[in-house]
Amino acid sequence: MPCTNVTTGACVDLSAHKAWLLQGGQVIYGPVPMLPGRKGYPTPVGTFHVYSREKMHLSKEFDNAKMPNSVFFYPGDAFHTGSLSVYSHGCIHLSSSASLKFFDTLRIGDTVQVVP
């Protein structure tokens, strides 16, 4: 697990296409497969905080595309259920079961570290 700035929250490794959940400095879930943003729509790298959670977000930017189990950590970018074969527009695509675990675990204010 490559993240160093997270004790409670999530870690994302863009190059390995993996994500983890942590509590109290310990990995509690993962690694799970994920897909980040496509060329031209990169997932931001850095340390962020969860600021919004929506069970079923509809993307106004992309024709009301359904984004189940959305956990937003950067303006316009969230963990959510998405294809693991099609890159996103900056979000972190997770399987349905992984996105549910991230949604149920992450809280407003939790740290999200994204490493290249």
For each residue, the residues with C-beta under 8 A, 3 or more apart:
1: 11 13 20 22 27 30 31
2: 11 13 16 115
3: 6 11 12 13 20 22 113 115
4: 113
5: 47 111 113
6: 3 9 10 11 22 47 111 112 113
7: 22 23 24 25 111
8: 22 23 24 25 110 111
9: 6 21 22 49 50 106 110 111 112 113
10: 6 19 20 21 22 73 79 102 106 110 111 112 113
11: 1 2 3 6 19 20 22 30 112 113 115
12: 3 18 19 34 36 43 92 112 113 114 115
13: 1 2 3 16 17 18 19 31 115
14: 17 36 43 45 114 115 116
15: 116
16: 2 13 31
17: 13 14 33 34 35 36
18: 12 13 30 31 32 33 34
19: 10 11 12 13 30 31 32 34 79 92 94 98 102
20: 1 3 10 11 27 29 30 31 32
21: 9 10 27 28 29 30 101 102 105 106
22: 1 3 6 7 8 9 10 11 25 26 27 28
23: 7 8 26 28 105
24: 7 8
25: 7 8 22
26: 22 23
27: 1 20 21 22 30
28: 21 22 23 105
29: 20 21 32 101 105
30: 1 11 18 19 20 21 27 98
31: 1 13 16 18 19 20
32: 18 19 20 29 94 95 98
33: 17 18 84 94 95 98
34: 12 17 18 19 79 84 92 93 94 98
35: 17 82 83 84 85 86 87 88 92 93
36: 12 14 17 42 43 87 88 90 91 92 93
37: 41 42 43 77 87 88 89 90 91
38: 41 87 88 89
39: 42 87
40:
41: 37 38 87 88 89 90
42: 36 37 39 90
43: 12 14 36 37 77 88 90 91 92 114
44: 48 74 77 90 114
45: 14 114 115 116
46: 113 114
47: 5 6 111 112 113 114
48: 44 73 74 111 112 113 114
49: 9 73 109 110 111 112
50: 9 53 71 72 73 106 107 108 109 110 112
51: 72 73 108
52: 70 71 72 78 108
53: 50 70 71 72 103 106 107 108
54: 57 67 70 72
55: 68 69 70 103
56: 66 67 68 70
57: 54 66 67 68 70 78 80
58: 64 65 66 67
59: 62 63 64 65 66 67
60: 64
61: 76 89
62: 59 65 89
63: 59
64: 58 59 60
65: 58 59 62
66: 56 57 58 59
67: 54 56 57 58 59 70 78 80 81 82 91
68: 55 56 57 80 81 96 99
69: 55 79 80 81 94 96 99 100 102 103
70: 52 53 54 55 56 57 67 78 79 80 103
71: 50 52 53 78 79 80 102 103 106
72: 50 51 52 53 54 75 76 77 78
73: 10 48 49 50 51 77 78 79 112
74: 44 48 77 90 112
75: 72
76: 61 72 90
77: 37 43 44 72 73 74 90 91 92
78: 52 57 67 70 71 72 73 91 92
79: 10 19 34 69 70 71 73 91 92 94 99 102 103 106
80: 57 67 68 69 70 71 91 92 93 94 99
81: 67 68 69 93 94 95 96 99 100
82: 35 67 86 88 91 92 93 94 99
83: 35 86 93
84: 33 34 35 93 94 95
85: 35
86: 35 82 83 93
87: 35 36 37 38 39 41 93
88: 35 36 37 38 41 43 82 91 92 93
89: 37 38 41 61 62
90: 36 37 41 42 43 44 74 76 77
91: 36 37 43 67 77 78 79 80 82 88
92: 12 19 34 35 36 43 77 78 79 80 82 88
93: 34 35 36 80 81 82 83 84 86 87 88
94: 19 32 33 34 69 79 80 81 82 84 98 99 102
95: 32 33 81 84 98 99
96: 68 69 81 99 100
97: 100 101
98: 19 30 32 33 34 94 95 101 102
99: 68 69 79 80 81 82 94 95 96 102 103
100: 69 81 96 97 103 104
101: 21 29 97 98 104 105
102: 10 19 21 69 71 79 94 98 99 105 106
103: 53 55 69 70 71 79 99 100 106
104: 100 101
105: 21 23 28 29 101 102
106: 9 10 21 50 53 71 79 102 103 110 112
107: 50 53 110
108: 50 51 52 53
109: 49 50
110: 8 9 10 49 50 106 107
111: 5 6 7 8 9 10 47 48 49
112: 6 9 10 11 12 47 48 49 50 73 74 106
113: 3 4 5 6 9 10 11 12 46 47 48
114: 12 14 43 44 45 46 47 48
115: 2 3 11 12 13 14 45
116: 14 15 45
